Amino acid sequence: MLRLSALGDVCNLVPTVRALQRQWPGVRITWIVGKAEHSLLSGLSGVEFVVYDKSTGLAGMREIWRALKDTRFDALLHMQQSLRASVLSLGLRAGVRIGYDKARSKDWQHWFTQHQLAPHPRAHVLESFMDFARELGVEDLTPEWDLAIPDDARREAREVSGEQDYVLISPCANPRLRNFRNWSAEGYAAVIEHLWNHGLVTVMSGGGSTQEREMGARIQALCSEGAVVDAIGGTSLKGLMALIDGARAVVAPDSGPVHMANALNTPTVGLYATTNPQRAAPYRWREHVVNRYPEAVRTYLHKSPDEIVWGTRVRHPDAMSLIHADDVIAHLDALLMEPRDEA
């Protein structure tokens, strides 16, 4: 399997691994994955990881080619639609190379594969990955994850959260150019104050970028003393997983943490306006997404959702302002009232 990134996407790919393992117990699965993504997935049972550090460029690819030069795979599942991944695939030996159908293919991926998936219009990301298992004849496509969380990660999480009940909020998506997935500090603060007034503390998580730390500081300044534990930039990825696993619920925009929470079956409220939740929502918690994507398409793209290409993003800095705190609170309250299913 070839899928390098990103955190949310690799979480959505794990059910395909589990489906292959159910169909063929003992099957050898090698997954070529990115460095950060490996730190999240390490310990995944029955999988041998080959780690590619994107910062190493062609030299890193050559190292992987040398390491796998004597290995011939029965099938290469080319699950990354990027030119970098396609170039990496050229040095791998495989009986058949399977990629996306032309309608879903990007960056000329179909030029690098011999066999394409059957078309699947308007598919969720998880279902697009599962199409690879379906193409190989897998019958049971039930999504399962079973991610590994080591004891030291759970200790790390307890050091952050203490013994109290908490909701985890990850306020920022990756700080990329024209991402525009982040909601407002004022909106998050309103949600945190609501939780605090009902006896729940909020743990804030995120990476260590300047943008994320500044957002955390703005949110905390708007909240009552004691309402927030700011852990932004303060945990490992496995530690974050443990924090998510122990949370009563998670609130975040379209980003890695909502898909990590989904994989761990932690109740999740996803905040979506710039990306289509029908394609990219946390899969098990789709009905609890705060969905302003159709309104954003009409407001900023001046089209109806039926008129745009599947997967189109609304790249407008005001799109997330269409989300209102009352809507987030209503979804969160509904989730907090339900008993958590540990399955």
NORBELRA-V665653 format. One line per field, one symbol per residue. ss: DSSP state (A for helix, B for strand, O for the rest). psi: psi as a letter, one per 40 degrees, with the letter a starting at -180 (. if undefined). burial: b if it has 24 or more other C-alpha atoms within 12 Angstrom, else e. A space follows every 50 residues. Layout:
ss: ???
psi: ???
burial: ???
This chain:
ss: OBOOOOAAAAAAAAAAAAAAAAAOOOOOBBBBBBAAAAAAAOOOOOBBBB BBOAAAAAAAAAAAAAAOOOOBBBBBBBOOOOAAAAAAAOOOBBBBBBBO OOOOOOOOAAAAOOBBOOOOOOOOAAAAAAAAAAAOOOOOOOOOOOOOOO AAAAAAAAAAAOOOOBBBBBOOOOOOOOOOOOOOAAAAAAAAAAAAAOOO BBBBOOOOOAAAAAAAAAAAAOOOOOOBBBOOOOOOAAAAAAAAAAOOOB BBBOOAAAAAAAAOOOOBBBBBOOOOAAAAOOAAAAAAOBBOAAAAAAAA AOOOAAAOOOOOOOOOOOAAAAOOAAAAAAAAAAAAAOOOOOO
psi: hhhdiadddddedddddddddddgheihhhhhiiddddddehehhehhhh hhhdeebddddddddddedehhidhhhgehgiddddddddeihidihhai iddehiffdeeeidhiiiigifiidddddddddddeehdhfhhicgihhi ddddddddddeaeiiihhhgehihgihfdfehaiddddddddddddefeh ihhhiiaeiddddddddddddeiihedhhheheeiidddddddddeidih hiahiddddddddefhhhhihhdeihdddeihdefdeehhhedddddddd efiideeihhehiggheedeeehiddddddddddddeiihhe.
burial: bbbbbbbbbbbbbbbbbbbbbeeeeeeebbbbbbbbbbbbbbebbbbebb bbbeeeeeebbeebbeebeeeebebbbbbbbbebbbbbbbbbebeebbbb beebbeeebbbbbebbbeebeebbbbbbbbbbbbbbeeeebebbbbbbbb eebbebbbebbeeebbbbbbbbbbeeeebbbbbbbbbbbbbbbbbbeeeb bbbbbbbeeeebbebbbebbeebeeebbbbbbbbbbbbbbbbbbbbbbbb bbbbbbbbbbbbbbbbbbbbbbbbbbbbbbbbbbbbebbbbbbbbbbeeb eeeebeeeebbbbbbbebbbbbbbbebbbebbbebbeeeeeee
